[in-house]
């Protein structure tokens, strides 16, 4: 069997192992190096060159691509959605907000609101920050 086929089979095995082991992104970077080694071999490069290309590409992927990929994967898990994404956002008071009632414009929509501490008041036109969402009511502070 041709050497480049072994490189590609090895890359496939590394990719499958990456999936089965939980995604530390080390094995998939080595798989990328194996693909590069296989391409070098398929283009007629000697075995020593294929191994060198494998090593260089693998190290480059591990050092340059893996940290960026891990950061993006981590951010994806921590991304807030729905009303949780509104906590911390700024809003504009459209009707005076006090400890009982009021209205704000938040993310382009009108929300019912009340003061987070239950005592503060905010006049129409003032800017407030959403500290919590309680049902369909935003709890805000100045």
N, C-alpha and C positions, 0 to 999 in steps of 0.2 A: 504494500500500500504506500502511496506517496506521502512524504513527510508533512506536507501542508494539510492533508486530511487529518493527521493526528493532532495538529495544532487546533484545527476547528473542532474536533471532537473534544479535546481538552477544554476549549473555551465553552462549549455547550455544557460540559460536566461542571465547570466552575459556576456557570450561570444558574444551573439547577441547584447546586449546593448553596448558592447565595439565597435563593428563594426559600429553600428548606431550613436554613439556619437563622432566619429572622431579619436579615437585611442590615448587616453592619457595613455594607458597601465595600468590603475589602475584596471579596472573591469576584465580584462583578468587575472591579477595576483590573484584577488579574486576568479575567476573561477578555477584557478589551486588549490587554497586552498580548494574550495568546492569539487573538484575531490578527493583530498587527504582525506577529511572528509568522502566522500562517500565510498572510499575504506576501510577506517577504520571501518565504519559501516557495509559494506558488509562482512568483515572478522570477524564480531561478536563483535566488540568493543562497549562498552556502549555509550549512547548519549553524556555524558560529555567528554569522550575521543575523540569522533568525533569532537566536537566543539573545543576542545583544539588543535587537529591536524590541523583543519581548520585555527585557529588563528595563530599558529606557522608557518605553511607553507605559509599562505598569507603574513605575516610580512616578512618572509625570501625572498619571491619572490619580494615583494615591495622594500625591502632594498638592495637586492643583484642583482637580475636579471633585474629589471626595469631600473635602471640607465644605465646598459650596453646596453640593448635593445634600449633605447632612443638615446644613443650616436651613435649606428650603424644606426638607422633610420635617424638621423640628417645628418650623413656623407653621406648616400646614396643620400639625396636630394641635397647636396652641391657638389657632385662629378662632376668634369669637364670632358667633353667628346669631341671627335673629335679634331678640331684645338685648341679649348680653353684649352685642356689639354697640349698642346705644349708650351703655353705661360709660361715663367719662366724656361724652359728647357735649358740645355747647349747643344751647338752644336760645331762641329769642322769645321773650314773654309777649304774648298777644293780648291777653286779658290778665289783669292783676292776679298774682299768685300769692296766697297766704297759707296758713297752716291747714286750711280746709279745702280750698278749691282754687282753680285758675286754669289758664290755657297757655301752652307754649307751642312754638313751631320747631319741631325736631325732625331732622332728616327730610325736610320738605312736607311734613304732615303735621296736622294740629293734634296735640295730645292734651289730655287733662293732666294737671299737675298740682302739686302742693309742696309747701316748703318742707325740706327734709327735717329740720329741727322743730317744726310745728308752730314756730313763733314768728319767723321772719316774713317780711312781705317784699315783693318785687313788683315794680310798676311796669306797665306795658312799654315795650321797647328796650327794656334792660336785658342784658345777657346773663344767662345762668348756666350752670353745669349740672348735668344729670348724674346723680350719685347712686340711684337705685331705680329699678322698675318694679312697681308693685301692681300686678295685674295689668290694667290698661292705664295706670297712672304713673307719671314720672315724678320721682322725689328729687327736688332740685335745691341747689344752694348757690349763693352769689359768688 
